[in-house]
Amino acid sequence: MAAVATDYRQVNLPAADRGMLDFAVKLTRTPAEVVEADIEALRGLGFDDATIHDIVQVAALFNYYDRLADGMGIDPEPEWDSRPADW
């Protein structure tokens, strides 16, 4: 889990997990660039529309919470700053 949290791209994950995470990163970093082909790619990995909806909802919710915390100057996980580098 620590390796996934640090950089999931460096972990040998099943293709569906990797595709889901790649999509969530794209939705987070460049949401205006998400196109139908991205949704089709998720379908090609075996995700149905209900699950894709859940993926989008969870990514959007976490992005909302992050923006809310940033905008309010809140550090919701201050203990993370003191975690070991190899965590």
C-alpha positions as CSV (number, residue, x, y, z in Angstrom):
1,M,0.0,0.0,0.0
2,A,2.8,2.4,0.8
3,A,4.3,2.0,-2.7
4,V,0.9,2.6,-4.3
5,A,0.4,5.7,-2.2
6,T,3.8,7.0,-3.0
7,D,3.7,6.3,-6.8
8,Y,1.3,3.7,-8.1
9,R,3.1,3.8,-11.5
10,Q,6.0,2.0,-9.9
11,V,3.9,-0.9,-8.7
12,N,3.0,-4.0,-10.7
13,L,-0.8,-3.5,-10.6
14,P,-3.5,-5.3,-12.6
15,A,-4.3,-3.4,-15.8
16,A,-7.8,-2.4,-14.6
17,D,-6.4,-0.9,-11.4
18,R,-3.7,1.0,-13.3
19,G,-6.2,2.2,-15.8
20,M,-8.6,3.4,-13.1
21,L,-5.8,5.3,-11.3
22,D,-4.5,6.8,-14.6
23,F,-8.1,8.0,-15.2
24,A,-8.4,9.5,-11.7
25,V,-5.1,11.3,-12.1
26,K,-6.2,12.7,-15.5
27,L,-9.6,13.8,-14.0
28,T,-7.7,15.5,-11.2
29,R,-5.0,17.2,-13.1
30,T,-6.6,18.0,-16.4
31,P,-10.4,17.5,-16.1
32,A,-11.1,19.4,-19.3
33,E,-9.1,16.9,-21.3
34,V,-11.2,13.9,-20.2
35,V,-13.0,12.6,-23.4
36,E,-15.3,9.8,-24.3
37,A,-12.2,7.7,-25.3
38,D,-11.2,7.7,-21.6
39,I,-14.5,6.3,-20.6
40,E,-14.3,3.7,-23.4
41,A,-10.9,2.7,-22.1
42,L,-12.3,2.1,-18.7
43,R,-15.1,0.0,-20.3
44,G,-12.4,-1.9,-22.2
45,L,-10.8,-2.7,-18.8
46,G,-14.1,-4.3,-17.6
47,F,-15.7,-1.4,-15.8
48,D,-19.4,-1.0,-16.3
49,D,-21.1,2.4,-16.3
50,A,-22.1,2.2,-12.7
51,T,-18.6,1.5,-11.6
52,I,-17.2,4.3,-13.8
53,H,-19.7,6.6,-12.2
54,D,-18.4,5.6,-8.8
55,I,-14.8,6.2,-9.9
56,V,-15.7,9.7,-11.1
57,Q,-17.6,10.4,-7.9
58,V,-14.8,9.3,-5.6
59,A,-12.2,11.2,-7.5
60,A,-14.3,14.3,-7.6
61,L,-15.2,14.1,-3.9
62,F,-11.5,13.8,-2.9
63,N,-10.6,16.7,-5.2
64,Y,-13.4,18.8,-3.6
65,Y,-12.1,18.0,-0.1
66,D,-8.6,18.8,-1.1
67,R,-9.6,22.2,-2.6
68,L,-11.7,22.9,0.5
69,A,-8.9,22.2,2.8
70,D,-6.4,24.2,0.7
71,G,-8.8,27.1,0.5
72,M,-9.3,27.2,4.2
73,G,-5.7,26.7,5.1
74,I,-6.4,23.4,6.8
75,D,-3.9,20.6,7.0
76,P,-6.2,17.6,7.6
77,E,-3.3,15.1,8.1
78,P,-0.4,17.0,9.8
79,E,1.1,13.7,10.9
80,W,1.8,12.9,7.3
81,D,4.5,15.6,7.2
82,S,6.4,13.6,9.8
83,R,6.1,10.1,8.3
84,P,9.3,8.3,7.3
85,A,10.5,8.9,3.7
86,D,10.1,5.1,2.9
87,W,6.5,5.1,4.1
